[in-house]
């Protein structure tokens, strides 16, 4: 079984189980480290939502670094079972305000946003569209990003994507403030204007 480690914050050193590489693609440590170096001080008092949650490593790292609460949404049932077990390892059996959700983020995310009054940071880490069944995934996410702009509590969106994919400089009420490239993977950060 593959493992990841929470690398910073109050849960530093805690091991998380990773789903099979056939169902998910875990965020590289260099990408994760760069992301949290960028947003660590924006987490306090905010809810962090990880779409395409996989093992929940990004959500649980956010919780370790001061997020008020975290939510991870995962569609694959096998990956979700591992996600749920990772949440139990870190948050305990009742999860508190934290949630692991089984379902399609395109359906579940708007439901989560409509139920929250807290400020929110969204993190999208979709399977690269080279995977079977994920053709056009970036177009769908860009549409979803535009749609979530109606939820004024969403303050920041970050998307982990293939470097060859260009994220627009503006999407609805959000503007791209930073893009960082790590070989074939890039992170684009968008903040509300």
C-alpha positions, -999 to 999 in steps of 0.1 A, spaced: 0 0 0 13 35 -9 16 62 17 19 100 19 30 121 48 16 153 61 46 175 58 38 206 78 16 220 106 1 203 137 -3 169 121 32 169 106 46 134 101 12 116 102 9 90 74 -19 88 50 -28 59 28 -29 66 -10 -54 50 -34 -42 29 -63 -25 48 -90 -50 33 -114 -78 54 -98 -60 86 -87 -29 107 -92 -14 120 -60 0 156 -58 38 156 -60 55 168 -28 72 197 -45 38 209 -58 22 204 -24 50 223 -6 49 252 -30 11 254 -27 11 255 11 41 280 12 18 303 -9 -15 300 9 -6 289 45 -14 323 60 -47 326 41 -61 294 56 -69 306 91 -107 309 97 -114 296 62 -129 263 49 -107 244 24 -125 223 -2 -106 198 -22 -124 186 -54 -112 153 -69 -101 145 -33 -83 112 -39 -66 104 -5 -75 138 9 -39 147 13 -43 184 3 -74 188 25 -58 172 55 -25 192 50 -48 224 49 -63 213 82 -29 207 97 -19 243 86 -49 261 102 -79 257 80 -111 261 101 -126 230 84 -119 209 53 -141 190 28 -128 165 2 -151 153 -26 -142 121 -44 -162 102 -70 -144 69 -71 -158 45 -44 -125 27 -37 -106 60 -34 -134 74 -12 -130 45 13 -93 54 17 -102 91 19 -127 84 47 -101 63 66 -75 91 63 -100 116 77 -106 92 106 -68 89 112 -65 127 115 -98 140 127 -113 111 147 -144 91 140 -169 120 140 -149 143 116 -162 174 135 -169 201 109 -147 182 84 -163 161 57 -153 134 32 -180 133 5 -186 105 -20 -199 120 -52 -192 140 -83 -177 175 -75 -197 190 -103 -229 182 -83 -217 182 -47 -196 214 -48 -225 238 -53 -244 221 -25 -214 225 -1 -210 262 -11 -247 270 -6 -246 255 30 -216 275 41 -213 311 53 -175 308 59 -149 321 35 -137 293 12 -106 283 -6 -112 258 -35 -86 234 -47 -91 215 -80 -68 185 -88 -86 167 -116 -73 136 -132 -52 147 -162 -75 145 -193 -52 119 -208 -70 94 -186 -99 75 -201 -133 92 -193 -118 126 -185 -118 142 -220 -127 179 -216 -123 179 -178 -106 213 -179 -134 229 -199 -159 215 -173 -138 228 -144 -135 263 -160 -173 264 -164 -177 253 -128 -152 279 -116 -173 306 -134 -205 292 -119 -191 293 -83 -184 330 -86 -220 336 -75 -210 323 -41 -193 354 -27 -177 335 2 -154 317 -23 -123 339 -20 -96 318 -38 -95 290 -63 -64 270 -71 -62 244 -99 -35 219 -104 -33 212 -141 -12 199 -170 13 226 -179 2 226 -215 -33 238 -204 -35 276 -202 -58 289 -176 -75 322 -185 -62 354 -167 -98 361 -157 -127 337 -150 -160 355 -140 -151 374 -107 -117 358 -103 -83 368 -117 -52 347 -120 -27 362 -96 0 335 -99 10 305 -120 38 282 -110 52 254 -133 67 221 -121 76 203 -153 44 187 -167 23 200 -138 13 236 -130 -6 254 -103 -27 284 -111 -41 307 -83 -71 328 -88 -85 353 -63 -117 372 -62 -113 407 -78 
